[in-house]
């Protein structure tokens, strides 16, 4: 009886967990377009604010700076002894 109860609880807790989300921000581009409404999301594929603003059109959206821009391009600092 205990094994069945523990199995039931384990399956229930695994089923209730949300799936992990992939990274939204692309670290290769400095500007992101965040859209609102039924098709909301974040698209980080713009090289400038002007390019992003041109792409907004009449959608409810805003251009934001990418907080992860250049994170993969950083070189490790050398330690001087």
C-alpha positions in Angstrom: 0.0 0.0 0.0 2.8 2.4 0.8 4.6 1.7 -2.4 1.5 2.4 -4.4 0.9 5.7 -2.5 4.5 6.8 -3.0 4.4 5.9 -6.6 1.2 7.9 -7.0 2.7 10.9 -5.2 5.9 10.8 -7.3 4.0 10.6 -10.6 1.7 13.4 -9.5 4.5 15.7 -8.5 6.4 15.0 -11.8 3.3 15.7 -13.8 2.6 19.0 -12.0 6.1 20.4 -12.7 6.3 23.0 -15.6 8.7 22.3 -18.4 11.9 24.3 -18.5 12.0 27.3 -20.9 14.8 27.9 -23.3 16.7 31.2 -23.1 14.7 34.0 -24.6 17.5 36.4 -25.3 20.0 35.8 -28.1 23.4 37.1 -26.9 24.6 37.9 -30.4 22.3 41.0 -30.8 22.2 44.1 -28.6 18.5 45.0 -29.1 15.3 43.0 -28.6 11.7 43.6 -29.6 9.1 42.7 -27.0 5.6 42.3 -28.3 2.4 42.2 -26.3 -1.0 40.7 -26.9 -2.1 37.3 -28.2 1.2 36.8 -30.1 3.5 38.0 -27.3 7.2 37.3 -27.1 10.7 38.6 -27.3 12.7 38.6 -30.6 16.4 39.5 -30.2 17.6 39.8 -33.7 18.2 43.6 -34.1 21.5 45.5 -34.3 20.1 48.9 -33.4 17.2 50.7 -31.8 16.2 52.3 -35.1 16.1 48.9 -36.9 13.9 47.6 -34.0 11.5 50.6 -34.1 11.1 50.2 -37.9 10.1 46.5 -37.3 7.4 47.3 -34.7 4.9 48.6 -37.2 1.5 49.1 -35.5 1.9 46.2 -33.0 1.8 46.8 -29.3 5.5 46.4 -28.7 8.7 48.1 -27.4 12.4 47.9 -28.1 14.6 46.9 -25.1 18.3 46.4 -24.7 19.4 42.8 -24.5 20.7 42.1 -20.9 22.7 39.1 -22.2 24.4 40.8 -25.2 28.0 39.9 -25.6 28.1 37.5 -22.7 29.6 34.8 -24.8 32.2 37.1 -26.4 33.9 38.1 -23.1 37.4 36.8 -22.6 38.5 35.5 -19.2 40.6 38.0 -17.3 44.3 37.1 -16.9 45.6 37.0 -13.4 48.8 38.9 -12.9 51.1 37.5 -10.2 
